[in-house]
Amino acid sequence: MITFGEKLQYLRRKNNLTQKQLGMTVGFPENTADVQIAQYESNVRMPQEELLKKLAQVLRVQKEILTVPVLTKPKEFSAAFFWMNEMGERRFYL
């Protein structure tokens, strides 16, 4: 399964944002914005609900695209389909 950090990094790069730019856009102070995003991308930290919503909005995806780990509901299948198409991963089997 793709980790939260991998998803975040992929979408940040797809949107042509640096870690600092993304961090500042979601409200982190300029002097720590890149460090905080790096921690999320390396899975050292996990964002709380409000930050998840901001990240999803800035990256122009539904929050579930960043968070859904298990395929049991329609939204989860939608998220898996998105990542299969975006990254061409062969680790997804339906």
C-alpha positions, 0 to 999 in steps of 0.5 A: 500500500502506498503510504500517506507520505508517498501520496503527499510527496507525489501530489505536491510534486504534481502541483509543482510545489516545494515543501516550503510552498506547500507548508506555507500555503497550509499555514505553517510559519516560513522558517519551519514550513519545509521541515514540517512537510518533510516530516509528513512526507517521511511518515514521521508525523501524521496530520490532524483532520483540519490539516488533512482538509487543507492539504487536500484542498491545496492539492486539489483532491478529496481528503480520502485520496490521502487517507484511505488505506483499506478497500472496503467502501466505494470511496476507498475503491475510488481512491485506489483506482486514482492511485493505480492510474496516477502511479501505475502501481502493480501492487493493487489487485482488486 
